[in-house]
Amino acid sequence: MIGHGREFSTPFSNVALWYEDVHFVTIQGEATVANQTAYTFNQGEADYFAALAAALKTKSNKIAILDSFYIKERKNEFELALQYYLPEAILYHESVNSRVDSEKAIELMDRLLDKGVDVVYTRGNAYNSDIIHMAKTKGFYVIGYLEDQAI
């Protein structure tokens, strides 16, 4: 059984004890029992490549992160890489405070466009596809994250 997200780690750990003949896999989580595995990618590496893509595509040098949640303790490798690749870039960071609130994500994106942003790294889930559709009509670049970006 496969679950994508840390929220599956604890329930899988609990249920795995009852179903020893089933193997539980969490993507981006933790494994604590023998019949459980976790595959976690390095977020920092992904952020570095996203920053490189943003630096290569921007014309305005105004780039944004549209985060699902702002996590103060999170090291922002995207910002560090952007400073390395394009020191003159201006980075805007907005938080939707939800993984699914497309209406708020679009509202925040409209504000970012008003500031001249032409590349956005959207780190949401369900609202990513709405931002991609918005980019098709308003002409900016989107670096997708997590959800299926093939729309």
C-alpha angles and dihedrals in degrees: 000000000000127000124183112216141037090267088076096056100080097040090047091050090052097044094042089068089061096044106044092164092061123077116219121206125191121195109214095003145090133274121212106164134058097253094049130085132185126204112196124177124211106261092196093060091049090050092051092054091045089053091050090052091048092049091051095049105039120102096175097044086230111123131171141200114213102197128189090220132004110235110192094197093052114108107233104223089168090063093045092049092046090053088052097045099036113011093178092059121116112220122205119193120197129174125211091194089220138065093221109034100114093168093059092042091054091047091052091046091053089055091049091051089051087058091054100258111162101173126046130185101208110200100182133101122224095018094056093085091052090053090049091052089048090052090055091060100033099040108238132126124254128200105201130215137198105335125077104288095185099107 
